[in-house]
Amino acid sequence: MQKRALIVGLGVAGMSAAIGLRRAGWTAVIVERAPGRRTGGYFVNLMPEGMRAAQDLGLDTLHTRDPERGTTWELNRRGHRRPAVGWLDLPGRPTAMVRGDVEAALWQRIRPDGEDGVEVRFATAPVGIAEGDTSVEVVLEDASAGRRHRESFDLVVGADGLRSTVRRLAFGPDERFMTTWNAMICAFPLPGRLPSFGAQDSLVSARAGRAVWVFGLADRAPTALLTYRAKDIGAQFTGNRTERLRAVFDDMDHPAVRHVLDALAGTTDCLFDSVHQVRMDRWHTGRVVLAGDAAWCLNLFSGMGTTAALAGGAELGRVLAEHPGDLAAALTAWEGRLRPFVTTHQRLARLKQQWFMPTHRVSAVVRALVLRLAVGARSGVTEARLLRAAAPVPDGA
Ligand SMILES: Cc1cc2nc3c(=O)[nH]c(=O)nc-3n(C[C@H](O)[C@H](O)[C@H](O)COP(=O)(O)OP(=O)(O)OC[C@H]3O[C@@H](n4cnc5c(N)ncnc54)[C@H](O)[C@@H]3O)c2cc1C
């Protein structure tokens, strides 16, 4: 009889795992807490490992948005812009898109009438998990019908993100696994290009403990990301969010930054959250396995979370196919293959954070110096362009 898995979460990790499981001959059911599938989302870049995993998973409809004609600009303290090193200049040829592009391509495959079609139940979440020797019993709550029922599976995949319910039910409370980075993020799409910038231009304005990023993309308006350090994380979730952010970025008095903050006031598609990493010694028990942010959240500073979520799903299918009658061996092999990659990128995230948002004044100075040198050395940035860019650009030009 076909083995049956419950996947909790219809994000990148959950849908990737569904394709992997289908490929290994399993039946998969996805439950998603939200009442429908989300779209849109913030900028993400996929590293080559992620593009390879996307290929493995057959994501032939994946829409990419590399800004062919854009320049990344950095605002200095006086509000002058200079060419800068952006996400897409990172070594390893990243590819730009928004999270919704990855999810749309995954959905094309796993939607009930898709090539790797699975059953998807919205407004449904697990409230209890009990593992036995031969199966795992899950109590599922359907919020739309206000009903609970018990169902039996061979495997539960917890792909329910940073604050995973599956992790809490099967492994323990969040505090045991979530490390706090004393930083906040606010990511949202802009309604249009930044005034006085090109349609595909990107922008960064970074000071000690806070940064504004705008990511220019092909085929759509840019997305914005505000990030700042905060000692009292709980307090950040109280009061008016826009006013709080206006106060944090008060001294970055530039039309582009004001434009971003005005757009924040009008947006409905906004992710505002604290920054954490999830650190666990083990990602699986007998019949429960965690994947994606639920298992290893690398966080936004790493820029590798989507890549890792795709790779995790593709690899899960591979190990299950390699160990058809031995779940324990399959899950052990899966962890063994993924852990070195995850550990490396969890460590690198601290370093990347300094480039993304320098945490202190000294790192802000070092960052600025290193970036000036990097921009100078980067191929494709000519001396004439640098000189031109070094001249102040008046506001509104
Ligand atoms: C601002 C920002 C920028 C980023 N930039 C990049 C980047 O450039 N490159 C990159 O590779 N990564 C990036 N990442 C990371 C990447 O977005 C995540 O690592 C990835 O999306 C995680 O996917 P996931 O499926 O594990 O979790 P999620 O995307 O969190 O999905 C979890 C799903 O589970 C559902 N769910 C939650 N709880 C339950 C429950 N109890 N029951 C049922 N369903 C539930 C949620 O509704 C959601 O649909 C960025 C992240 C952020 C926040």
The ligand as a Gaussian input file, in Angstrom:
#p B3LYP/6-31G(d) Opt

LIG

0 1
 C       12.455000      39.540000       4.336000
 C       13.007000      38.212000       3.965000
 C       13.889000      38.107000       2.927000
 C       14.392000      36.851000       2.553000
 N       15.270000      36.781000       1.511000
 C       15.702000      35.576000       1.106000
 C       16.580000      35.465000      -0.014000
 O       16.978000      36.453000      -0.618000
 N       16.970000      34.230000      -0.401000
 C       16.543000      33.110000       0.238000
 O       16.915000      31.991000      -0.177000
 N       15.738000      33.179000       1.319000
 C       15.306000      34.375000       1.766000
 N       14.490000      34.466000       2.848000
 C       14.125000      33.242000       3.590000
 C       13.007000      32.479000       2.924000
 O       11.946000      33.338000       2.550000
 C       12.503000      31.417000       3.910000
 O       13.585000      30.690000       4.408000
 C       11.552000      30.455000       3.212000
 O       10.487000      31.126000       2.582000
 C       11.005000      29.492000       4.256000
 O       10.001000      28.735000       3.713000
 P        9.179000      27.735000       4.630000
 O        8.258000      27.041000       3.707000
 O       10.120000      26.936000       5.458000
 O        8.371000      28.632000       5.678000
 P        7.231000      29.701000       5.465000
 O        7.454000      30.503000       4.239000
 O        7.125000      30.430000       6.738000
 O        5.907000      28.842000       5.217000
 C        5.265000      28.193000       6.266000
 C        3.826000      27.910000       5.864000
 O        3.204000      27.170000       6.913000
 C        1.970000      27.753000       7.261000
 N        1.718000      27.442000       8.664000
 C        2.286000      28.005000       9.762000
 N        1.817000      27.424000      10.871000
 C        0.951000      26.476000      10.474000
 C        0.151000      25.532000      11.176000
 N        0.163000      25.467000      12.505000
 N       -0.634000      24.712000      10.469000
 C       -0.692000      24.771000       9.104000
 N        0.056000      25.642000       8.387000
 C        0.878000      26.480000       9.069000
 C        2.151000      29.223000       6.968000
 O        0.905000      29.873000       6.800000
 C        2.982000      29.165000       5.693000
 O        2.167000      29.031000       4.548000
 C       14.003000      35.706000       3.252000
 C       13.123000      35.809000       4.326000
 C       12.629000      37.046000       4.673000
 C       11.662000      37.124000       5.823000

